């Protein structure tokens, strides 16, 4: 049985940095409770791969092509998993990230982000 709860419905209001930290820690906290073949968990894991690449301190130009494939597959899987939910603009903007990174330089160095 699938239960769809939004963050607002369960009373959790987080800043973007807090949500990022929660998403980084969540696999360590509940991984043992969720089967690996769970489709929702796999979708979350795919999103975390994308986030890891976007937040990495160095992004090589070659990696952006892989990132574009990951984003395209994630959005397609999301739409298949949740057909009644429309993809919001924030999710669509991910499609443009790889091209924007390639326009910068051969590689982009970003400051390291901490969970604070």
N, CA, C and O of each residue as an XYZ file, in Angstrom:
464
protein
N       0.831     -1.176      0.000
C       0.000      0.000      0.000
C       0.879      1.244      0.000
O       1.772      1.380      0.836
N       0.629      2.130     -0.920
C       1.417      3.351     -1.045
C       0.730      4.473     -0.271
O      -0.463      4.724     -0.442
N       1.491      5.132      0.568
C       0.989      6.273      1.312
C       1.724      7.495      0.807
O       2.952      7.561      0.874
N       0.985      8.455      0.307
C       1.583      9.687     -0.203
C       1.336     10.818      0.782
O       0.218     11.315      0.911
N       2.384     11.209      1.465
C       2.312     12.326      2.388
C       3.288     13.395      1.935
O       4.423     13.100      1.561
N       2.844     14.612      1.971
C       3.775     15.696      1.689
C       4.430     16.118      2.991
O       3.937     15.817      4.078
N       5.525     16.805      2.867
C       6.241     17.276      4.053
C       5.339     18.185      4.880
O       5.370     18.136      6.110
N       4.543     19.006      4.222
C       3.640     19.912      4.934
C       2.547     19.142      5.681
O       2.142     19.551      6.769
N       2.066     18.035      5.112
C       1.007     17.267      5.749
C       1.449     16.610      7.051
O       0.637     16.416      7.955
N       2.720     16.271      7.151
C       3.195     15.654      8.389
C       3.827     16.671      9.330
O       4.355     16.305     10.380
N       3.774     17.938      8.958
C       4.202     19.008      9.854
C       5.692     19.248      9.918
O       6.188     19.744     10.929
N       6.415     18.914      8.877
C       7.853     19.172      8.838
C       8.099     20.320      7.875
O       7.780     20.228      6.690
N       8.659     21.385      8.383
C       8.992     22.534      7.561
C      10.494     22.763      7.655
O      11.009     23.100      8.722
N      11.188     22.582      6.557
C      12.641     22.649      6.556
C      13.140     23.683      5.557
O      12.527     23.920      4.516
N      14.258     24.286      5.900
C      14.969     25.117      4.940
C      15.634     24.204      3.929
O      15.745     22.999      4.157
N      16.074     24.761      2.822
C      16.713     23.947      1.781
C      17.940     23.222      2.329
O      18.143     22.048      2.021
N      18.749     23.886      3.124
C      19.950     23.253      3.672
C      19.598     22.127      4.637
O      20.295     21.114      4.694
N      18.517     22.303      5.395
C      18.077     21.252      6.311
C      17.535     20.046      5.535
O      17.789     18.901      5.907
N      16.799     20.305      4.472
C      16.275     19.225      3.643
C      17.426     18.462      2.982
O      17.392     17.237      2.870
N      18.438     19.206      2.551
C      19.602     18.558      1.937
C      20.294     17.648      2.952
O      20.659     16.519      2.622
N      20.477     18.126      4.178
C      21.099     17.295      5.218
C      20.249     16.070      5.528
O      20.774     14.966      5.670
N      18.945     16.261      5.633
C      18.059     15.125      5.899
C      18.155     14.098      4.780
O      18.216     12.897      5.043
N      18.167     14.554      3.557
C      18.256     13.613      2.430
C      19.587     12.873      2.428
O      19.653     11.726      1.988
N      20.640     13.506      2.909
C      21.951     12.843      2.987
C      21.991     11.817      4.120
O      22.645     10.781      3.998
N      21.293     12.104      5.219
C      21.333     11.217      6.387
C      20.259     10.136      6.359
O      20.437      9.077      6.960
N      19.163     10.383      5.678
C      18.041      9.457      5.668
C      18.421      8.024      5.283
O      17.961      7.090      5.939
N      19.229      7.815      4.262
C      19.604      6.425      3.930
C      20.284      5.692      5.083
O      20.084      4.489      5.251
N      21.077      6.394      5.871
C      21.737      5.753      7.007
C      20.755      5.442      8.126
O      20.943      4.483      8.874
N      19.715      6.245      8.243
C      18.757      6.080      9.326
C      17.733      4.987      9.055
O      17.364      4.256      9.974
N      17.268      4.858      7.823
C      16.155      3.926      7.566
C      16.440      2.863      6.508
O      15.539      2.105      6.150
N      17.653      2.790      6.008
C      17.947      1.836      4.927
C      17.584      0.400      5.292
O      17.089     -0.346      4.447
N      17.824      0.010      6.532
C      17.534     -1.367      6.942
C      16.039     -1.676      6.962
O      15.650     -2.843      6.944
N      15.209     -0.653      6.998
C      13.768     -0.852      7.089
C      13.078     -0.933      5.731
O      11.907     -1.304      5.655
N      13.787     -0.592      4.665
C      13.183     -0.536      3.332
C      13.866     -1.548      2.425
O      15.093     -1.564      2.335
N      13.088     -2.396      1.750
C      13.691     -3.365      0.824
C      14.392     -2.646     -0.341
O      13.917     -1.613     -0.814
N      15.501     -3.190     -0.788
C      16.261     -2.578     -1.879
C      15.460     -2.484     -3.166
O      15.680     -1.569     -3.959
N      14.538     -3.408     -3.391
C      13.765     -3.400     -4.635
C      12.565     -2.452     -4.583
O      11.810     -2.378     -5.552
N      12.372     -1.737     -3.497
C      11.289     -0.772     -3.370
C      11.464      0.326     -4.415
O      12.500      0.990     -4.453
N      10.459      0.516     -5.258
C      10.558      1.465     -6.372
C      10.712      2.906     -5.893
O      11.459      3.680     -6.491
N      10.015      3.269     -4.825
C      10.130      4.629     -4.298
C      11.530      4.887     -3.746
O      12.097      5.964     -3.928
N      12.074      3.877     -3.068
C      13.419      4.011     -2.512
C      14.445      4.139     -3.639
O      15.396      4.914     -3.535
N      14.251      3.384     -4.704
C      15.159      3.458     -5.845
C      15.073      4.825     -6.515
O      16.091      5.363     -6.950
N      13.887      5.385     -6.602
C      13.705      6.722     -7.158
C      14.434      7.756     -6.306
O      15.075      8.664     -6.834
N      14.334      7.613     -4.981
C      15.061      8.499     -4.065
C      16.569      8.347     -4.257
O      17.296      9.340     -4.277
N      17.037      7.112     -4.398
C      18.462      6.860     -4.610
C      18.948      7.483     -5.919
O      20.058      8.010     -5.983
N      18.124      7.424     -6.953
C      18.477      8.052     -8.231
C      18.588      9.567     -8.087
O      19.494     10.186     -8.645
N      17.663     10.157     -7.336
C      17.736     11.596     -7.088
C      19.001     11.945     -6.313
O      19.621     12.976     -6.575
N      19.384     11.107     -5.373
C      20.596     11.373     -4.591
C      21.857     11.292     -5.460
O      22.818     12.021     -5.215
N      21.865     10.421     -6.467
C      22.993     10.383     -7.406
C      23.120     11.723     -8.129
O      24.219     12.247     -8.307
N      21.977     12.263     -8.540
C      21.967     13.560     -9.233
C      22.456     14.653     -8.299
O      23.289     15.475     -8.680
N      21.942     14.664     -7.082
C      22.336     15.684     -6.106
C      23.823     15.583     -5.796
O      24.505     16.602     -5.686
N      24.331     14.362     -5.656
C      25.766     14.177     -5.392
C      26.620     14.797     -6.499
O      27.625     15.450     -6.221
N      26.218     14.592     -7.739
C      26.973     15.172     -8.846
C      26.865     16.695     -8.869
O      27.849     17.386     -9.135
N      25.679     17.214     -8.593
C      25.486     18.663     -8.620
C      26.217     19.367     -7.478
O      26.666     20.503     -7.633
N      26.336     18.698     -6.340
C      26.994     19.305     -5.187
C      28.465     18.915     -5.063
O      29.133     19.320     -4.111
N      28.970     18.142     -6.003
C      30.376     17.749     -5.907
C      31.266     18.971     -6.110
O      30.922     19.869     -6.878
N      32.400     19.008     -5.430
C      33.264     20.181     -5.530
C      33.880     20.370     -6.916
O      34.207     21.491     -7.304
N      34.039     19.277     -7.660
C      34.581     19.359     -9.019
C      33.643     18.605     -9.951
O      33.314     17.442     -9.718
N      33.222     19.279    -10.998
C      32.371     18.642    -12.004
C      33.111     18.721    -13.332
O      33.310     19.806    -13.878
N      33.515     17.568    -13.844
C      34.203     17.553    -15.130
C      33.188     17.665    -16.254
O      32.033     17.265    -16.109
N      33.626     18.204    -17.356
C      32.739     18.387    -18.502
C      32.153     17.056    -18.951
O      30.976     16.985    -19.307
N      32.953     16.013    -18.937
C      32.491     14.701    -19.368
C      31.382     14.175    -18.454
O      30.488     13.461    -18.909
N      31.437     14.522    -17.186
C      30.438     14.066    -16.228
C      29.080     14.682    -16.502
O      28.054     14.093    -16.163
N      29.058     15.853    -17.110
C      27.780     16.528    -17.364
C      26.911     15.744    -18.345
O      25.684     15.822    -18.279
N      27.524     14.999    -19.244
C      26.742     14.188    -20.186
C      26.063     13.027    -19.445
O      24.910     12.693    -19.718
N      26.792     12.424    -18.512
C      26.224     11.376    -17.664
C      25.109     11.964    -16.792
O      24.064     11.340    -16.608
N      25.338     13.156    -16.264
C      24.341     13.841    -15.451
C      23.056     14.085    -16.248
O      21.957     13.913    -15.721
N      23.187     14.477    -17.485
C      22.012     14.718    -18.331
C      21.188     13.441    -18.499
O      19.958     13.488    -18.479
N      21.855     12.310    -18.663
C      21.153     11.028    -18.803
C      20.451     10.666    -17.501
O      19.298     10.235    -17.511
N      21.155     10.844    -16.370
C      20.553     10.546    -15.073
C      19.298     11.388    -14.829
O      18.284     10.876    -14.353
N      19.371     12.671    -15.153
C      18.231     13.564    -14.943
C      17.060     13.156    -15.826
O      15.918     13.105    -15.369
N      17.347     12.865    -17.091
C      16.285     12.459    -18.009
C      15.603     11.173    -17.520
O      14.376     11.076    -17.531
N      16.401     10.192    -17.093
C      15.843      8.937    -16.602
C      15.049      9.153    -15.317
O      13.983      8.564    -15.133
N      15.575     10.003    -14.426
C      14.873     10.267    -13.170
C      13.499     10.893    -13.417
O      12.502     10.460    -12.839
N      13.453     11.901    -14.267
C      12.172     12.561    -14.542
C      11.177     11.605    -15.190
O       9.983     11.648    -14.893
N      11.668     10.748    -16.070
C      10.794      9.765    -16.713
C      10.276      8.760    -15.680
O       9.088      8.435    -15.676
N      11.154      8.269    -14.808
C      10.736      7.314    -13.779
C       9.784      7.965    -12.783
O       8.842      7.326    -12.314
N      10.027      9.235    -12.459
C       9.138      9.954    -11.547
C       7.738     10.042    -12.148
O       6.741      9.796    -11.469
N       7.679     10.394    -13.419
C       6.378     10.527    -14.087
C       5.655      9.185    -14.158
O       4.431      9.135    -14.039
N       6.398      8.099    -14.352
C       5.789      6.766    -14.380
C       5.310      6.349    -12.993
O       4.265      5.712    -12.862
N       6.068      6.705    -11.962
C       5.716      6.325    -10.600
C       4.541      7.145    -10.065
O       3.709      6.640     -9.311
N       4.489      8.417    -10.467
C       3.452      9.330     -9.971
C       2.772     10.025    -11.153
O       2.990     11.217    -11.372
N       1.955      9.300    -11.913
C       1.363      9.886    -13.119
C       0.410     11.045    -12.843
O       0.212     11.897    -13.709
N      -0.181     11.090    -11.655
C      -1.135     12.163    -11.346
C      -0.438     13.459    -10.930
O      -1.074     14.511    -10.864
N       0.845     13.387    -10.653
C       1.579     14.571    -10.197
C       2.309     15.182    -11.385
O       3.053     14.498    -12.086
N       2.091     16.465    -11.602
C       2.796     17.141    -12.688
C       4.194     17.523    -12.217
O       4.417     17.824    -11.045
N       5.110     17.504    -13.146
C       6.492     17.890    -12.838
C       6.522     19.401    -12.675
O       6.139     20.146    -13.577
N       6.984     19.841    -11.509
C       7.013     21.278    -11.209
C       8.227     21.919    -11.886
O       9.178     21.220    -12.235
N       8.201     23.236    -12.075
C       9.321     23.904    -12.748
C      10.682     23.620    -12.120
O      11.671     23.480    -12.839
N      10.749     23.534    -10.788
C      12.036     23.243    -10.140
C      12.618     21.916    -10.623
O      13.830     21.790    -10.799
N      11.754     20.935    -10.834
C      12.227     19.645    -11.319
C      12.643     19.748    -12.785
O      13.640     19.155    -13.195
N      11.881     20.497    -13.565
C      12.212     20.665    -14.982
C      13.546     21.390    -15.156
O      14.299     21.086    -16.080
N      13.838     22.334    -14.286
C      15.080     23.101    -14.408
C      16.317     22.207    -14.352
O      17.374     22.570    -14.868
N      16.182     21.029    -13.721
C      17.323     20.112    -13.667
C      17.811     19.742    -15.066
O      18.997     19.480    -15.264
N      16.903     19.721    -16.024
C      17.265     19.363    -17.399
C      18.330     20.316    -17.936
O      19.159     19.922    -18.756
N      18.309     21.551    -17.484
C      19.222     22.568    -17.997
C      20.561     22.632    -17.259
O      21.497     23.256    -17.760
N      20.679     22.012    -16.095
C      21.919     22.093    -15.315
C      23.157     21.609    -16.070
O      24.171     22.308    -16.065
N      23.117     20.439    -16.718
C      24.337     19.977    -17.401
C      24.846     20.963    -18.455
O      26.049     21.210    -18.542
N      23.951     21.516    -19.241
C      24.371     22.483    -20.268
C      24.933     23.743    -19.627
O      25.903     24.312    -20.127
N      24.336     24.182    -18.532
C      24.842     25.376    -17.843
C      26.236     25.124    -17.275
O      27.095     26.004    -17.325
N      26.460     23.947    -16.745
C      27.788     23.611    -16.218
C      28.803     23.589    -17.361
O      29.911     24.102    -17.209
N      28.436     23.000    -18.505
C      29.365     22.929    -19.645
C      29.710     24.314    -20.171
O      30.812     24.519    -20.679
N      28.799     25.262    -20.060
C      29.062     26.623    -20.552
C      30.091     27.358    -19.705
O      30.715     28.308    -20.179
N      30.274     26.942    -18.479
C      31.175     27.656    -17.577
C      32.640     27.481    -18.004
O      33.214     28.359    -18.648
N      33.225     26.361    -17.647
C      34.628     26.063    -17.979
C      34.770     24.563    -18.154
O      33.783     23.828    -18.108
N      36.008     24.108    -18.355
C      36.229     22.677    -18.529
C      35.772     21.896    -17.296
O      35.220     20.803    -17.422
N      35.996     22.444    -16.127
C      35.452     21.883    -14.906
C      35.123     23.031    -13.968
O      35.688     24.120    -14.075
N      34.216     22.779    -13.061
C      33.761     23.816    -12.151
C      34.092     23.383    -10.731
O      33.742     22.277    -10.318
N      34.759     24.245     -9.990
C      35.065     23.971     -8.595
C      34.091     24.767     -7.746
O      33.987     25.987     -7.877
N      33.379     24.062     -6.872
C      32.414     24.717     -5.990
C      32.882     24.561     -4.552
O      33.572     23.592     -4.235
N      32.525     25.485     -3.679
C      32.901     25.345     -2.280
C      32.232     24.115     -1.654
O      31.129     23.730     -2.042
N      32.903     23.523     -0.704
C      32.360     22.350     -0.029
C      31.175     22.769      0.836
O      31.238     23.779      1.536
N      30.090     21.987      0.784
C      28.897     22.288      1.552
C      28.871     21.417      2.805
O      29.180     20.227      2.744
N      28.509     21.999      3.921
C      28.412     21.257      5.180
C      26.975     21.243      5.671
O      26.188     22.132      5.347
N      26.644     20.238      6.447
C      25.319     20.150      7.074
C      25.342     20.998      8.336
O      25.723     20.508      9.399
N      24.946     22.246      8.237
C      24.923     23.101      9.433
C      23.565     23.704      9.618
O      23.347     24.454     10.569
